[in-house]
Amino acid sequence: MAEKNSRRNETTDALFDAILSLESREECYAFFEDLCTVKEISDMAQRLQAAKLLLDGATYEQIVKAVEISTATISRINRCIQYGSGGYRDTIEKVRAQAEKQ
């Protein structure tokens, strides 16, 4: 647990506070385009898509074809889903629930 807590600091808190202040997809685009490279944004989007597919029961082969990421990255995402803090699962479920309401 100490390892996770060591990542928590004022600088990271400030980043997350900034993200939490975003109120629209357009604000997200503006902020993340300034904060990250196009490749970094693409990589994060691919990881999220791979996590969705893993949670839906897709195989690594299906994910490689659909998302075009390495099996090593898929394996890391799968470890996070299986043994991590629940961030992927919780966030994906929350977004899906919001989409169903609309």
N, C-alpha and C positions, 0 to 999 in steps of 0.2 A: 504494500500500500504506500510505503514511503516514496517509491519511484513515481507513482502517479501524482502524489502531492508535490513532488519536487518540480513538476512542470507547471504548477500553479504559481503565478507570480503577478505582480502589478502590471507588467507589460502585456502579458497574455490576457489578463483580465480586461485591460483597456481595449485590446483587439476584439475580444468577444463582446464587450459592451458596445463597440462601434457596429459590429455585425447585428447585434440585437436591436440597434436603433434604426436599422433599415426598414422602410415601410412598404416598399414596392419592388417588383422585379426590375424596373428601370433603375431604381436606386442601387440595387444589387449589381446590375451590370456596370454602372458608373464606378462604384466603389471597387469591385473586384478587377475591373479592367485597369484601374490605377494601381491596385495593390499587387496583382499577379501578372505573370506573363500569360499569353494566349495558351501556351502549352500547359502551364500549371492549372489553369481553369479547365482545360480539356481533360487532363489527367484526373482531376477531382470528379468531374462529371462521369467519366468512364468508370471510376471506382464505384460511384453510387449506382450506376446502371448495373454493373456486375453484381453488387450486393443485392439489388432487387431481384435479379435473375437467380442468384443462389437461394435466396429466400423463397422463390417460386419453384425451386426444385430443378433448375437447369443444370446440365452437366458442364464440366469445364470446357469440353469441346464445343458445346453450343454457345457458351459465353465467349470463347476465343473468336468464333465466327461472327457473332453478333456485335461484340464490343471492340474487337481487335486489340486485346491486351494479352500480356503473357500469362502463362499458367502460374508462374511464380507470384505475380501480382494477385491473381485470383486466389491462390492459396493463402496469401497474407490476409486478404479480405475475409476469406472463409474462417481463418483462425480468429479474426476479430469478431466475427458473428458468433462463433462457437464459444470463445473464451474471453472475449473483451468486455468492455463496460456496457454494451448494449446500445451504443450510439447509432449504429446503422439500423438495427431493427426498430428501435423506438422512433427514430426520425422517419423512416420509410413508412411505418404504420401510421404515424401522425399525418403525413402528407397524403397517404391513401384515404384516410378517414375524412380529411378536409375535402378531397376531390369528390368523394361520395356525397357529401352534403350539398355540393354545387350542382 
